[in-house]
Amino acid sequence: MPFSIHSFQHNGFDIIALKDDDTGAQAEIIPACGAMLHAFKVPHQGQLLNIIDSYGSLEEYRQQFANTFKGVKLSPFACRIPGGEYQWQQQFYRISKTVLPGQAIHGLLYDAAFTVAGQQAADTTAVVELAYAYQGTDAGYPFPYDCRVRYRLLPGYTLEVSTTLANRAATAIPVMDGWHPYFTTGRAIDGLELRFSAEQLVEFNDQLVPTGRLLPCTDYLQPQRLEGVILDNSFMLRFDRPGPLCTLQDPQQGIAIDYYPGHNYPILQVYTPPERRSIAIEHLSGAPNAFNNGMGLLQLAPGEEETFTARIQVRLA
């Protein structure tokens, strides 16, 4: 069978690998660490190149995670909620789970231990489905819901990531979905080029919280070299453009990473970390602080569910 699934342990991690046996391409997932995408390896110059910047070991993960959130599921909100406070249906809530005091960021499931709900390998795909049942344990989000994440490896160095949120509460609940992968071609991002289909960015204040205004920005309609560029911004995607909505390219090595977010991921969050070994390109269903500003905030009725899907595809020259 051209596709296969393998489970193994490495440097303290329990890993599930989806493999294209014809090409050697492989996606590695760590369910116990927020359904983390640990690796996406493609053949390049006689060896496998991992385009995902992750953690070298469980010990490194524990030391660095709170500053990076690499590769994990962001749910039921992404980015910052100032003070962790918001109002929903005329009721006040304050998120208890924080990385630093008063810093509610990237949801409640980023370190959750997901379980394997199913896996299947066939001639043209390998799939693993992960599940986590949130029980409403945080007083600031007392709404039980199910989060299911599906990783699907496809031919052509393509990885599809889908998330389904299902409301198990007796009332409508607010949700915002995101994913936090960091991408690399094995060298500093200063030599890379970034292009995406957006003509507006979300204005932030000094705390990286949206002001409510959208500003014109057409800088990245054409590829821009990242040398010296510092980004921590949300951009409004245009879905009426042909082809991938975002491309990260390494001209020197002949590598391009194309992004195909679904229509319910209208925001592209781009972050260049200080060490500049990789770049975070995140698909978000809403803007930072959506629980307060309503920008892209979704409401799920009791029993309702919503699925969010994005694909990434690697092209090699």
Backbone torsions as a table, in degrees:
resi	resn	phi	psi	omega
1	MET	NA	127.6	-174.4
2	PRO	-61.6	-25.4	178.3
3	PHE	-115.4	147.2	-178.5
4	SER	-146.8	167.7	179.8
5	ILE	-130.7	134.6	-179.0
6	HIS	-133.8	145.9	174.4
7	SER	-118.3	137.0	179.9
8	PHE	-157.5	166.9	176.4
9	GLN	-108.9	140.6	178.3
10	HIS	-153.5	122.7	177.3
11	ASN	50.6	40.0	176.2
12	GLY	92.4	-9.1	-178.9
13	PHE	-96.6	142.1	167.3
14	ASP	-96.1	114.8	-168.4
15	ILE	-116.7	139.8	169.3
16	ILE	-109.9	126.8	-178.0
17	ALA	-113.9	129.0	171.9
18	LEU	-99.6	127.2	-171.2
19	LYS	-130.0	135.7	168.2
20	ASP	-91.6	103.5	-173.5
21	ASP	-70.3	-19.8	178.2
22	ASP	-72.7	-40.5	-175.5
23	THR	-106.5	-20.0	-175.1
24	GLY	90.3	-6.5	178.5
25	ALA	-58.7	142.5	-173.3
26	GLN	-150.8	133.0	172.6
27	ALA	-108.9	133.4	-178.1
28	GLU	-118.6	129.6	-174.6
29	ILE	-124.6	142.4	177.0
30	ILE	-117.0	96.0	-176.3
31	PRO	-59.0	-38.3	-172.3
32	ALA	-71.7	-10.5	-178.6
33	CYS	-117.1	66.9	176.6
34	GLY	64.4	32.4	-178.6
35	ALA	55.9	39.7	-171.6
36	MET	-66.0	135.4	166.2
37	LEU	-83.1	111.7	-173.5
38	HIS	-91.6	-31.8	-177.4
39	ALA	-160.6	150.0	166.6
40	PHE	-139.0	102.9	-171.5
41	LYS	-103.7	133.2	177.5
42	VAL	-129.7	149.3	179.7
43	PRO	-70.0	132.2	-179.1
44	HIS	-154.1	121.8	178.3
45	GLN	52.6	46.1	173.5
46	GLY	82.2	3.4	177.5
47	GLN	-145.5	173.2	179.1
48	LEU	-89.0	127.4	177.9
49	LEU	-104.8	124.8	176.8
50	ASN	-90.3	114.4	-178.1
51	ILE	-87.7	2.6	178.7
52	ILE	-106.0	125.9	174.6
53	ASP	-86.1	113.0	-177.3
54	SER	-129.1	-149.8	-176.4
55	TYR	-110.9	139.8	-177.4
56	GLY	-72.6	-23.1	-177.4
57	SER	-160.0	167.2	176.5
58	LEU	-61.9	-37.4	178.8
59	GLU	-63.3	-43.1	178.1
60	GLU	-64.5	-40.0	176.2
61	TYR	-56.8	-47.9	-178.1
62	ARG	-64.7	-32.9	-178.4
63	GLN	-78.0	-35.4	-169.5
64	GLN	-107.7	-14.5	-167.2
65	PHE	-58.0	-43.8	-174.1
66	ALA	-62.0	-17.3	179.1
67	ASN	-100.5	-7.1	-170.9
68	THR	-130.2	-43.2	-177.7
69	PHE	57.0	37.4	-174.0
70	LYS	-64.2	126.6	166.2
71	GLY	75.2	6.7	-169.1
72	VAL	-101.0	167.5	177.1
73	LYS	-76.2	130.7	176.9
74	LEU	-108.0	111.5	-174.7
75	SER	-163.6	143.2	2.6
76	PRO	-88.1	12.9	171.5
77	PHE	-148.6	162.3	177.9
78	ALA	-124.7	159.4	179.0
79	CYS	64.1	-153.5	-167.7
80	ARG	-97.8	143.0	162.7
81	ILE	-118.9	109.3	-175.7
82	PRO	-55.1	123.4	-178.8
83	GLY	68.0	1.0	-177.4
84	GLY	69.6	17.3	-171.4
85	GLU	-107.4	139.9	176.2
86	TYR	-159.5	166.5	174.8
87	GLN	-116.5	140.3	178.3
88	TRP	-142.7	123.1	-178.7
89	GLN	51.0	51.9	177.2
90	GLN	61.6	22.7	178.2
91	GLN	-123.9	143.2	-179.5
92	PHE	-93.0	136.4	178.4
93	TYR	-132.7	148.8	173.7
94	ARG	-133.2	119.9	179.0
95	ILE	-65.3	130.4	179.2
96	SER	-86.3	-36.0	-175.1
97	LYS	-75.1	116.8	-179.1
98	THR	-137.7	153.5	173.5
99	VAL	-81.1	-46.4	172.0
100	LEU	-119.6	156.4	-178.8
101	PRO	-53.2	124.8	178.1
102	GLY	78.2	2.4	-177.1
103	GLN	-107.1	85.5	175.1
104	ALA	-83.1	118.1	-174.8
105	ILE	-146.4	138.7	170.2
106	HIS	62.7	26.4	167.7
107	GLY	85.8	-155.1	-173.8
108	LEU	-122.9	-8.4	-173.2
109	LEU	-110.4	6.3	-174.1
110	TYR	-61.9	-22.2	176.5
111	ASP	-119.9	15.9	-178.5
112	ALA	-70.6	146.6	176.6
113	ALA	-89.1	99.2	176.3
114	PHE	-75.8	151.2	175.4
115	THR	-106.6	156.9	178.6
116	VAL	-82.3	115.1	-178.1
117	ALA	-92.6	-16.9	179.4
118	GLY	174.9	156.7	175.9
119	GLN	-155.0	148.8	-177.0
120	GLN	-156.0	136.0	174.3
121	ALA	-118.1	138.6	-179.1
122	ALA	-141.3	-168.8	-177.0
123	ASP	-67.2	-30.6	-172.7
124	THR	-123.7	8.3	-178.9
125	THR	-165.9	157.1	168.1
126	ALA	-132.4	132.8	-172.0
127	VAL	-132.2	138.9	167.9
128	VAL	-129.0	135.1	178.6
129	GLU	-114.1	129.1	-178.6
130	LEU	-115.1	151.8	-176.5
131	ALA	-141.3	146.1	172.3
132	TYR	-143.6	129.9	178.9
133	ALA	-103.3	103.0	177.5
134	TYR	-78.2	131.6	-171.2
135	GLN	-100.3	8.4	-179.2
136	GLY	76.7	29.5	-171.8
137	THR	-76.7	-22.1	176.8
138	ASP	-86.1	124.6	-177.9
139	ALA	-59.1	-24.6	179.4
140	GLY	-81.2	-9.2	174.6
141	TYR	-148.8	77.4	-172.6
142	PRO	-86.7	30.7	-173.2
143	PHE	-109.9	109.7	178.4
144	PRO	-68.0	138.2	176.7
145	TYR	-155.2	160.4	177.4
146	ASP	-102.8	138.7	175.1
147	CYS	-121.3	119.4	179.0
148	ARG	-119.4	129.3	-178.7
149	VAL	-118.4	129.9	179.9
150	ARG	-121.3	122.0	172.1
151	TYR	-101.2	129.5	-179.2
152	ARG	-132.1	114.9	175.9
153	LEU	-88.0	131.6	-175.9
154	LEU	-124.7	165.6	175.6
155	PRO	-61.5	162.6	177.6
156	GLY	76.0	29.0	178.6
157	TYR	54.5	50.1	-176.8
158	THR	-119.4	133.3	177.1
159	LEU	-125.3	125.9	178.1
160	GLU	-108.4	132.9	179.4
161	VAL	-122.8	118.8	-179.9
162	SER	-120.0	141.4	176.7
163	THR	-126.6	130.4	175.8
164	THR	-117.3	124.9	176.3
165	LEU	-108.0	129.2	-178.3
166	ALA	-125.7	124.0	-177.3
167	ASN	-78.1	121.3	175.5
168	ARG	-108.5	6.5	179.2
169	ALA	-83.0	165.7	179.3
170	ALA	-85.9	-0.9	-179.4
171	THR	-131.5	166.2	174.1
172	ALA	-66.2	147.2	-178.0
173	ILE	-128.7	150.3	175.0
174	PRO	-86.2	138.2	177.1
175	VAL	-141.2	151.2	172.6
176	MET	-145.4	135.2	-175.1
177	ASP	-116.4	147.4	177.1
178	GLY	-158.7	171.7	-179.2
179	TRP	-147.5	146.3	-165.6
180	HIS	-126.3	54.8	179.7
181	PRO	-80.2	147.3	172.3
182	TYR	-110.2	133.2	-175.6
183	PHE	-113.0	146.4	-178.6
184	THR	-147.8	153.4	170.2
185	THR	-113.0	13.1	177.8
186	GLY	94.6	1.0	176.4
187	ARG	-142.8	173.6	-175.7
188	ALA	-57.9	144.6	-176.5
189	ILE	-71.2	-11.0	-179.5
190	ASP	-60.8	-24.3	178.7
191	GLY	-91.7	3.8	-177.4
192	LEU	-97.3	163.7	176.6
193	GLU	-122.9	141.1	-178.1
194	LEU	-124.7	134.2	175.5
195	ARG	-138.4	139.2	173.8
196	PHE	-153.3	157.9	-174.4
197	SER	-89.7	82.2	177.7
198	ALA	-146.0	142.6	177.6
199	GLU	-122.9	4.9	177.4
200	GLN	-141.5	147.0	170.9
201	LEU	-122.2	157.7	179.4
202	VAL	-85.7	122.0	179.1
203	GLU	-70.0	133.0	178.0
204	PHE	-110.3	154.4	167.7
205	ASN	-90.0	-171.3	-176.0
206	ASP	-65.7	-18.8	178.9
207	GLN	-95.2	13.2	-179.8
208	LEU	61.0	36.3	177.1
209	VAL	-113.7	134.0	-178.5
210	PRO	-58.3	140.8	175.7
211	THR	-86.2	-13.7	-175.0
212	GLY	103.3	-8.6	-179.2
213	ARG	-99.3	147.8	170.7
214	LEU	-109.3	134.1	-177.5
215	LEU	-112.2	146.4	176.7
216	PRO	-66.3	138.7	177.0
217	CYS	-158.2	109.0	179.2
218	THR	-115.7	15.8	-173.5
219	ASP	-59.2	-30.8	-170.0
220	TYR	-108.5	16.5	172.7
221	LEU	-67.5	-24.1	171.7
222	GLN	-117.0	152.1	-177.9
223	PRO	-56.3	133.1	178.5
224	GLN	-121.3	130.8	176.3
225	ARG	-68.6	138.8	-173.5
226	LEU	-89.4	2.5	-179.0
227	GLU	-57.7	120.9	178.1
228	GLY	76.0	-1.4	-177.1
229	VAL	-84.7	131.7	176.4
230	ILE	-115.9	123.1	-178.2
231	LEU	-129.6	137.0	165.0
232	ASP	-152.6	72.6	-166.4
233	ASN	-138.2	155.3	174.0
234	SER	-107.1	129.4	-179.4
235	PHE	-118.3	142.9	180.0
236	MET	-89.3	114.3	-175.9
237	LEU	-75.2	147.3	172.5
238	ARG	-103.5	120.5	-176.9
239	PHE	-93.0	3.7	179.9
240	ASP	-94.4	11.3	178.4
241	ARG	-95.5	144.0	178.8
242	PRO	-75.5	158.6	174.3
243	GLY	74.8	-167.3	-179.8
244	PRO	-63.8	145.9	-180.0
245	LEU	-81.6	-13.2	178.4
246	CYS	-153.2	142.0	176.0
247	THR	-138.3	128.0	170.9
248	LEU	-107.0	122.6	-171.7
249	GLN	-126.8	139.9	172.9
250	ASP	-113.4	94.3	-176.3
251	PRO	-62.0	-34.0	-176.9
252	GLN	-66.0	-40.2	-176.6
253	GLN	-98.2	-2.4	178.8
254	GLY	68.5	40.2	-179.5
255	ILE	-121.5	134.7	172.8
256	ALA	-133.4	137.7	177.4
257	ILE	-115.5	116.3	-178.1
258	ASP	-101.2	145.1	-176.3
259	TYR	-121.2	132.7	179.6
260	TYR	-129.0	77.6	177.3
261	PRO	-75.3	147.5	175.2
262	GLY	-70.6	167.9	-175.5
263	HIS	-63.1	-24.1	178.0
264	ASN	-90.0	15.8	166.0
265	TYR	-116.3	69.8	-172.9
266	PRO	-79.1	-8.3	-175.8
267	ILE	-115.8	132.9	174.9
268	LEU	-108.1	117.0	177.4
269	GLN	-100.5	125.1	-177.6
270	VAL	-121.0	129.8	-177.8
271	TYR	-135.7	128.1	175.6
272	THR	-104.8	107.1	-178.6
273	PRO	-68.8	157.5	-174.6
274	PRO	-57.5	-35.4	-177.3
275	GLU	-75.6	-16.7	171.8
276	ARG	58.4	30.2	173.9
277	ARG	-86.8	-17.9	-177.2
278	SER	-155.0	174.9	179.8
279	ILE	-137.5	132.3	177.2
280	ALA	-86.1	123.4	175.6
281	ILE	-124.5	108.0	-168.6
282	GLU	-111.9	138.6	173.7
283	HIS	-96.5	121.9	-177.3
284	LEU	-123.7	142.4	176.1
285	SER	-82.8	-17.7	179.3
286	GLY	-148.4	172.5	-179.9
287	ALA	-80.0	160.9	171.2
288	PRO	-52.0	143.7	-179.5
289	ASN	63.6	28.7	-179.7
290	ALA	-59.9	-27.5	179.7
291	PHE	-63.4	-21.5	178.0
292	ASN	-105.8	-42.8	-175.4
293	ASN	-90.4	-11.4	175.7
294	GLY	74.5	5.2	-176.7
295	MET	-74.2	96.9	-178.9
296	GLY	85.4	4.4	-179.6
297	LEU	-64.7	133.2	177.8
298	LEU	-105.1	147.7	175.9
299	GLN	-117.5	123.2	177.3
300	LEU	-104.4	124.8	175.8
301	ALA	-73.0	162.0	177.2
302	PRO	-53.6	128.3	-179.9
303	GLY	82.4	-7.5	-177.9
304	GLU	-82.5	152.1	175.9
305	GLU	-136.6	159.0	-179.9
306	GLU	-138.9	138.9	179.1
307	THR	-115.2	133.9	179.1
308	PHE	-118.1	133.2	-175.8
309	THR	-135.4	139.3	173.3
310	ALA	-139.8	146.9	175.5
311	ARG	-120.8	143.9	169.5
312	ILE	-122.8	140.0	-178.2
313	GLN	-134.2	133.2	179.8
314	VAL	-99.4	130.2	175.1
315	ARG	-112.5	135.1	-179.4
316	LEU	-118.9	131.0	179.3
317	ALA	-73.2	NA	NA
